[in-house]
Amino acid sequence: MDPDLSDFTEQIALDPTQFIGIPLALVGAVFLSLGAQFQHRGVVKVEARTADTLGKGLNFGQLALLLARPSWVLGSLMLALAIAFQLGSLYFAPIIVVQPLGAIALVITSIVNSRVSHVKLKHKSIIAIVLCVGGVLLFVGVAAFTAVDQPVTDQHLVTILIVLAIVLAIAGVAFGMLRHQIRAIFYVIMAGVLYGFVATLAKVVLGRLEQGEFEWLTVLCLIGLLAATGLGAYFVQNAYATGPPDLVIAGLTVVDPMVAVAIGIIVLGEASQAPLWANFVFVIAGVVAVWGVFMLARNHPQTRL
């Protein structure tokens, strides 16, 4: 083998089979985009026919009415498929490689929403989308060749669960105290944070089941996963009621992976073999992507802030 080619292949941290996770994540992103559009349509129709809930959160009656909306149900089925493909991608590859690829859904959602709503995106909104996707793709491009899957220890799990419990408590208290003042960006960020933990815990549970380790910590992971999924889903529906679907997707596909990636790097050590320059790139790419979300929230023509 050519020495230069040999040196290059030795630098690739991913096992060849782990690259299977990348196309699975991309297919999941397509279903995420379409599911978000249909769910948004259902939420808007329910909100329009009931009492105004802007900043108050959807009530149980409105949540029940969503089940009668075909568009919302279809969107939910598509999101279920998105989750299935996401779990498949997490099974094959490290979190910091496949989780950020959901940002592709932002491009699809922005185009579809612009056509469906007949609202042309502002120049600044387009720049914001480019920042979101560009930052994420830069992150993935570096992570794909530097990330490694690491075994998850009991200490790792305890750390993740403690942080999740704190996040759930903060989210619940903030919503309870400030629900009359909350707007789309709060729901988007909190849902993204919670779903970041969902992705991490899902990967942990899959790994434990594969290894035949189903004990009390795995059960706690399942409980935490369900709690984060439930509260995150509620925040997403409220985000649809107060903002456009591409803003919601921007938050979920940027904040979500950034949280999952932070856990993967800080707690699980998935970037332990990455060179120093790669860590600088991770930070810069993350800042650019998150800044894009705030720009989109501020400049999107359909956002109610």
C-alpha positions as CSV (number, residue, x, y, z in Angstrom):
1,M,0.0,0.0,0.0
2,D,1.1,3.5,-0.7
3,P,2.7,5.0,2.4
4,D,0.7,8.2,2.1
5,L,-2.5,6.3,1.7
6,S,-1.6,4.1,4.7
7,D,-0.9,7.2,6.8
8,F,-4.3,8.7,5.8
9,T,-6.3,5.6,6.6
10,E,-4.6,5.3,10.0
11,Q,-5.9,8.8,10.8
12,I,-9.5,7.8,10.3
13,A,-10.9,6.9,13.7
14,L,-14.2,5.5,12.5
15,D,-14.4,1.8,11.6
16,P,-15.7,1.4,8.0
17,T,-19.0,-0.1,9.3
18,Q,-19.6,3.0,11.4
19,F,-20.0,5.1,8.2
20,I,-23.3,3.2,7.7
21,G,-24.7,5.6,10.3
22,I,-24.3,8.6,8.1
23,P,-26.8,7.7,5.3
24,L,-29.3,6.5,8.0
25,A,-29.0,9.9,9.7
26,L,-29.6,11.7,6.4
27,V,-32.8,9.7,5.7
28,G,-34.0,10.4,9.2
29,A,-33.4,14.1,8.6
30,V,-35.8,14.0,5.6
31,F,-38.5,12.4,7.7
32,L,-37.9,14.9,10.4
33,S,-38.3,17.8,8.0
34,L,-41.6,16.5,6.5
35,G,-42.9,15.5,9.9
36,A,-42.3,18.9,11.4
37,Q,-44.2,20.6,8.5
38,F,-47.2,18.4,8.9
39,Q,-47.3,18.7,12.7
40,H,-46.9,22.5,12.5
41,R,-50.0,22.6,10.2
42,G,-52.0,20.5,12.6
43,V,-51.0,22.7,15.6
44,V,-51.8,25.9,13.8
45,K,-55.3,24.7,12.8
46,V,-56.1,23.6,16.4
47,E,-54.9,26.8,17.9
48,A,-56.9,28.9,15.4
49,R,-60.1,27.1,16.4
50,T,-59.6,27.3,20.1
51,A,-58.7,30.0,22.7
52,D,-55.4,31.8,22.1
53,T,-52.6,30.2,24.0
54,L,-49.7,32.4,22.9
55,G,-47.1,32.2,25.6
56,K,-49.4,30.1,27.9
57,G,-48.7,26.6,26.5
58,L,-51.2,24.3,24.8
59,N,-53.8,22.8,27.2
60,F,-54.9,19.2,27.5
61,G,-58.0,19.8,25.4
62,Q,-56.0,21.2,22.5
63,L,-53.5,18.3,22.8
64,A,-56.4,15.9,22.5
65,L,-57.7,17.7,19.4
66,L,-54.4,17.2,17.7
67,L,-55.1,13.5,17.6
68,A,-58.1,14.3,15.4
69,R,-56.0,16.3,12.9
70,P,-54.9,14.0,10.0
71,S,-51.9,16.3,9.2
72,W,-50.7,16.1,12.8
73,V,-51.1,12.4,12.9
74,L,-49.2,12.0,9.6
75,G,-46.5,14.3,10.9
76,S,-46.2,12.2,14.0
77,L,-45.8,9.0,12.0
78,M,-43.0,10.6,9.9
79,L,-41.3,11.8,13.1
80,A,-41.5,8.2,14.4
81,L,-39.7,7.1,11.3
82,A,-37.2,9.8,11.8
83,I,-36.5,8.5,15.3
84,A,-36.2,4.9,14.0
85,F,-33.5,6.0,11.4
86,Q,-31.8,8.1,14.1
87,L,-31.6,5.2,16.4
88,G,-30.2,3.1,13.6
89,S,-27.5,5.7,12.9
90,L,-26.6,5.9,16.6
91,Y,-26.3,2.1,16.7
92,F,-23.5,2.2,14.0
93,A,-21.7,5.5,14.7
94,P,-20.6,7.8,17.5
95,I,-23.1,10.6,18.6
96,I,-20.8,13.4,17.5
97,V,-20.8,12.1,13.9
98,V,-24.4,11.4,13.1
99,Q,-26.4,13.5,15.5
100,P,-25.5,16.9,13.8
101,L,-26.5,15.6,10.4
102,G,-30.1,16.4,11.2
103,A,-29.3,20.0,10.2
104,I,-30.0,18.9,6.6
105,A,-33.7,18.9,7.7
106,L,-33.4,22.7,8.3
107,V,-32.7,23.3,4.6
108,I,-35.6,21.0,3.5
109,T,-38.0,22.5,6.0
110,S,-37.1,26.1,5.1
111,I,-37.8,25.5,1.4
112,V,-41.0,23.5,2.0
113,N,-42.4,26.0,4.5
114,S,-41.6,29.0,2.2
115,R,-43.5,27.3,-0.6
116,V,-46.5,26.2,1.6
117,S,-46.9,29.4,3.5
118,H,-46.1,31.6,0.5
119,V,-43.8,33.6,2.7
120,K,-40.5,34.6,1.1
121,L,-37.5,34.2,3.5
122,K,-35.6,37.4,4.3
123,H,-32.0,37.8,3.2
124,K,-30.9,37.6,6.9
125,S,-33.0,34.5,7.4
126,I,-31.2,32.8,4.5
127,I,-27.8,33.8,6.0
128,A,-28.9,32.4,9.4
129,I,-29.8,29.0,7.8
130,V,-26.5,29.0,6.0
131,L,-24.7,29.6,9.3
132,C,-26.7,26.8,11.0
133,V,-26.0,24.2,8.3
134,G,-22.5,25.3,7.6
135,G,-21.5,25.2,11.2
136,V,-23.0,21.7,11.7
137,L,-21.5,20.3,8.5
138,L,-18.0,21.7,9.4
139,F,-18.4,20.0,12.8
140,V,-19.4,16.6,11.2
141,G,-16.7,16.8,8.6
142,V,-14.0,17.0,11.3
143,A,-15.7,14.6,13.7
144,A,-16.2,11.9,11.1
145,F,-12.4,11.4,10.9
146,T,-11.5,12.0,14.6
147,A,-14.4,10.6,16.7
148,V,-14.3,7.2,18.4
149,D,-17.0,5.1,20.1
150,Q,-16.2,4.7,23.8
151,P,-17.6,2.1,26.2
152,V,-20.1,3.8,28.6
153,T,-19.3,3.1,32.3
154,D,-21.7,3.2,35.2
155,Q,-20.0,6.4,36.3
156,H,-20.8,8.0,32.9
157,L,-24.4,7.0,33.2
158,V,-24.8,8.4,36.7
159,T,-23.3,11.7,35.6
160,I,-25.6,12.0,32.6
161,L,-28.7,11.1,34.7
162,I,-27.8,13.7,37.4
163,V,-27.4,16.5,34.8
164,L,-30.6,15.4,33.1
165,A,-32.5,15.6,36.4
166,I,-31.2,19.1,36.9
167,V,-32.2,20.1,33.4
168,L,-35.7,18.7,33.7
169,A,-36.2,20.5,37.0
170,I,-35.0,23.8,35.6
171,A,-37.2,23.4,32.5
172,G,-40.3,22.6,34.6
173,V,-39.8,25.5,37.0
174,A,-39.1,28.0,34.2
175,F,-42.2,26.9,32.3
176,G,-44.3,27.0,35.4
177,M,-43.2,30.5,36.5
178,L,-42.8,32.2,33.1
179,R,-45.4,30.5,30.9
180,H,-47.3,33.7,30.3
181,Q,-44.1,35.4,28.9
182,I,-42.6,32.5,26.9
183,R,-42.1,32.7,23.2
184,A,-40.9,30.3,20.5
185,I,-37.2,30.6,21.1
186,F,-37.6,29.3,24.7
187,Y,-39.5,26.2,23.6
188,V,-37.1,25.6,20.8
189,I,-34.0,25.7,23.0
190,M,-35.4,23.7,25.8
191,A,-36.7,21.0,23.4
192,G,-33.3,20.9,21.7
193,V,-31.6,20.5,25.1
194,L,-33.9,17.7,26.2
195,Y,-33.7,15.9,22.9
196,G,-29.9,16.0,23.1
197,F,-30.2,13.9,26.3
198,V,-32.7,11.6,24.5
199,A,-30.2,10.9,21.8
200,T,-27.5,10.2,24.3
201,L,-29.6,7.9,26.5
202,A,-31.0,6.1,23.5
203,K,-27.4,5.2,22.4
204,V,-26.6,4.1,25.9
205,V,-29.7,1.9,26.2
206,L,-29.0,0.3,22.7
207,G,-25.4,-0.4,23.8
208,R,-26.5,-1.9,27.1
209,L,-29.2,-4.1,25.5
210,E,-26.7,-5.3,22.9
211,Q,-24.3,-6.3,25.7
212,G,-27.1,-8.0,27.7
213,E,-26.7,-5.5,30.6
214,F,-30.3,-4.7,31.7
215,E,-30.0,-3.6,35.3
216,W,-31.2,-0.7,37.5
217,L,-29.1,1.9,35.7
218,T,-30.5,0.9,32.4
219,V,-34.0,1.2,33.8
220,L,-33.2,4.7,35.1
221,C,-31.9,5.5,31.6
222,L,-35.2,4.4,30.1
223,I,-37.2,6.5,32.6
224,G,-35.0,9.5,32.0
225,L,-35.3,9.0,28.2
226,L,-39.2,8.8,28.4
227,A,-39.4,11.9,30.7
228,A,-37.1,14.0,28.4
229,T,-39.0,12.8,25.3
230,G,-42.4,13.6,26.8
231,L,-41.5,17.1,28.0
232,G,-39.5,17.8,24.9
233,A,-42.4,16.8,22.7
234,Y,-44.7,19.2,24.6
235,F,-42.3,22.0,24.2
236,V,-42.1,21.3,20.4
237,Q,-45.9,21.5,20.0
238,N,-45.9,24.8,21.8
239,A,-43.0,26.0,19.6
240,Y,-45.1,25.2,16.5
241,A,-47.9,27.3,18.0
242,T,-45.6,30.3,18.4
243,G,-43.1,30.0,15.6
244,P,-42.6,28.7,12.1
245,P,-41.5,25.1,11.5
246,D,-38.1,26.0,10.2
247,L,-37.3,27.8,13.4
248,V,-38.3,24.8,15.4
249,I,-36.2,22.5,13.2
250,A,-33.3,24.9,13.5
251,G,-33.4,24.6,17.2
252,L,-33.8,20.8,17.2
253,T,-31.1,20.2,14.6
254,V,-28.6,22.6,16.2
255,V,-29.2,22.7,19.9
256,D,-30.0,19.0,20.1
257,P,-26.8,17.7,18.5
258,M,-24.7,20.4,20.3
259,V,-25.9,19.0,23.7
260,A,-25.5,15.4,22.6
261,V,-22.0,16.3,21.2
262,A,-21.1,18.1,24.4
263,I,-22.0,15.0,26.4
264,G,-20.2,12.8,23.9
265,I,-17.0,14.8,24.2
266,I,-17.0,15.8,27.9
267,V,-18.6,12.8,29.5
268,L,-18.1,9.9,27.1
269,G,-14.7,11.0,25.6
270,E,-15.7,10.4,22.0
271,A,-13.2,13.1,20.9
272,S,-10.3,11.8,23.1
273,Q,-8.3,11.0,20.0
274,A,-9.0,14.2,18.2
275,P,-6.0,16.6,17.7
276,L,-6.0,20.0,19.4
277,W,-6.9,21.8,16.2
278,A,-10.0,19.7,15.9
279,N,-11.3,20.8,19.3
280,F,-10.9,24.4,18.2
281,V,-12.9,23.7,15.1
282,F,-15.6,22.0,17.2
283,V,-16.0,25.1,19.4
284,I,-16.0,27.5,16.4
285,A,-18.4,25.4,14.4
286,G,-20.8,25.1,17.4
287,V,-20.8,28.8,18.1
288,V,-21.5,29.6,14.4
289,A,-24.4,27.1,14.3
290,V,-26.1,28.3,17.5
291,W,-25.7,32.0,16.4
292,G,-27.5,31.0,13.3
293,V,-30.5,29.8,15.3
294,F,-30.8,33.1,17.2
295,M,-30.5,35.0,13.9
296,L,-33.3,32.9,12.4
297,A,-35.5,33.5,15.5
298,R,-34.9,37.3,15.2
299,N,-35.3,37.7,11.5
300,H,-37.8,35.1,10.3
301,P,-40.9,36.7,8.9
302,Q,-43.2,34.3,10.7
303,T,-41.6,34.4,14.1
304,R,-43.7,36.0,16.9
305,L,-41.2,37.2,19.5
